[in-house]
């Protein structure tokens, strides 16, 4: 596992960044299960907290099983009081073909770790990897009310193009 650096939260929690591995599905399920209803709604546009376990595992397995020419995912982990590694955040991009210069991006951070700069650091690491792979723009759909994510993008000091359609904001972020 390639270590992509570390991070210390304001509360002193040590975070490690690494690429998501095929074996990380359980970590991703645990992360999802530790998200609040509001975090799930803002990230996944879900309006229910009652997804079948099979669907959660299917999505986590798909995220952990990446085609490295099309997708990159980075997980932020920490060792909790139980002595086990736990995911506290994940960021990823996906593009349709290896030649695409645009990729859809997504990030989520566990509620108890939010507002520590973790999402910003995850996006910075991912953007650097994307540039190395020839990606010039990140795209995504954000709920129009997700002001915190838009403020995060502003902090990255990257210009963002956006338009609101049906309560969702379509964003396009140049990485140059």
N, C-alpha and C positions, 0 to 999 in steps of 0.2 A: 504494500500500500504506500503510495507516494504521499508524503506529508507536504501540504501546501502552506504551512506556516501555522501560527497560533494567534491568539487573541485573548485578552483578559478583560472581563466585563468590569464595570464600575464597582460592582460588589465583590470583585476579586475571583470570580469563577474563571477557571482556565478552559479555553476552547481550542480545539484542534481542527484544522481544515484538511480534508482529503477528498479524492475522487470517490464517488459512489461505486461500490462493488456489487457484483451479482448477489453476494451473500448478505447484502444490507436490507433486504425486504423487511425483515423483522424490526430493524431500527426505524425504518420509515413508517411502518404500522404504528409503532410506539409513539413516534412523533405526532402522527395524525391523531392518535387517541388522546394526546396531551394538549391538543389545540382546543380553544374555547369555541362555542357555537359561532361567535362573532368572527373569530379568525378564520374558521372554515368558510363562513359565508363570504367574507371579503376575498379570500384567496381562491376558493374553488367555485364561488357563486352558488353555493349550496344553501337551500332554505330548509334543510332538515338535519337533525342530529342523529338520525336513525338509519344509517346505511348498513346493509348486510355485511357481515364480516368477510364473506367471500369476495365482495366487490372491493373492499378496502385492500385485501391481500392481493387481488388481481392487479389493481392499480399500482401498489407498492412494488410488486414483482416486475411490472412493466417498466417502472421508473428505474429499478435497479439493473435491468437487463438492457443495456444501451448499445446502440450501434455507434462506435466512436467517431465515425466519419460524419454522422448526422447530429449526434447529441452529446452533451457534456453535462454532468451533474456533480455538484460539490456538496458534501455534507459537513456540517459543523457538529462536532461531538464533544462531550465532556464526560468525565467520570463522576457519577453521582454517589450519594452516601452509601448506596448498596454495593459499591465497588465495581459496578458494571458501566460499560460505555453506553451512553444515550445520545440520540440525535436531538439537537436543539434548534437546528435550522437546515434548510436545504435550498439550493438555487440550481436552476438548470436552463439550458437552451436546447432547442430542437429546430432543425431546418429540414426541408423536404428532400433536397438532393445535396450531394457533396459540393456542387458548384454554386449553390445559393449563397448570396452575400447577406441575406437577412435571415434572422432566426427568432423564433418566439421565445420569450424569456418568462420565467416565473420564479418567485422567491417566497418562502414562508419561514417564520421564526416563531418558536414556542412562546406563548404569552408571557411566561415568567422571565424570559430573557429579552423581550422587546425593549426598545428605547435605550439600548446600550451600544448602538453602532454596528451590531452584528450583521444586519441585512445589508447595510452599506458596504461593509468589508467583503461579504460574500459576492455582491454584485461587482465590486472592483476586481476581485480575483477572476470571476467568470468573464468579465469584459476583456481582460488581458488575454485569457485563453482564446476567446472568440476572435480577437484581432489576429492572433497567431495562426488561426485557421482560416483567415480571409473573410471573416464576417465584418461587415461595415455598419450594420444596423441591428438593433434589437427591436422587436415589435411585441405587442401584447394587448390584451383586453383587461381593463380595470373598471370595477364598479365606479360610477361617477362620484359616489359619496366617499370613496377611499382616499381622503385627503392626505392621510399619513404617508401613503405610498407615493403620491405626487410630490410631497415635501421631500421624501427620501431621494427621489430622482433629481430634484433641484439641488440637493446637497452634493450630488455626484458632479455637479457643474457641467453637465452635458445638456445641450439644447434638446428640447423634446417637442415633437409635433403631436398634436392631439385633436381629436374631434369627438363630440359626444353623440351617440346614437342609441336611442331606446334605453337610456339609463346606464349605458356603458361607455367608457372612454377608450377609444382606439388610440394607442400610443405608438410612436416610432421614434427611436432614440439613436442618433448617429454616434458611433463609437470613436470617431476621429477627433 
